[in-house]
Amino acid sequence: MTEPAPRTATSRAADTDRVQVAQLLTDAAAEGLLELDDYERRLAQAYSATTYAELDRLSADLPGIANTRRGACQPAPKTTLLAFMSGFERRGRWNVPRKLTMFSFWGSGVIDLRYADFTSPDVEIKAYSIMGGQTILLPPEVNLSVDGTSVMGSFEEETSGAGTPGAPVVTVKGFSLWGGVNVRRKKRRPNRHVQRD
């Protein structure tokens, strides 16, 4: 059995490596080591990086952050959020799973991915709203695909432009009956902390 080739600076980086560096940059922003503009610039560069050298440069000047995580990046477990005559909310810093299901019945839900850690390069969100409402907030760099249906309600996408090449792809599918699902991009706020909730 042959051993895999060792990773070198010029080796091609995988999607999971880019996701991992994005998490490191979010750690640095949470600790106040990066201003919002610098964080978002480096995040876009991380998602479009092709080699380990490009990824390593993005965290080389961050004391205590560089190379603290290596190895396989594992997607967070599949998650279901329910609201029966109530509500749910995911904001701040949390781990976005590869598969997320949202269901509201006479209730509401909000998930905000702007400060969250993506644990997979592809995320599928299934949103079902019956006589309720749901909002999905995305950061500017994420790529998006929406395929929803509504009956006497709405399934709306309020986004403009494409995301950053190489950034995670979020696919939103679902159904709305006498309710609504609203998917939109929203910029991060400069003074908002990205501490884990």
Secondary structure, DSSP 8 states (H G I E B T S, - for coil): --------TTSB--HHHHHHHHHHHHHHHHTTSS-HHHHHHHHHHHHH--BHHHHHHHHTTSTTTTT---S----B--EEEEEESSEEEE-SB-EEBSEEEEEEES-EEEEE-TT-EESSSEEEEEEEEESSEEEEEE-TT-EEEEEEEEESSEEEEE--S---TTS-EEEEEEEEESSEEEEEE----TT----B-
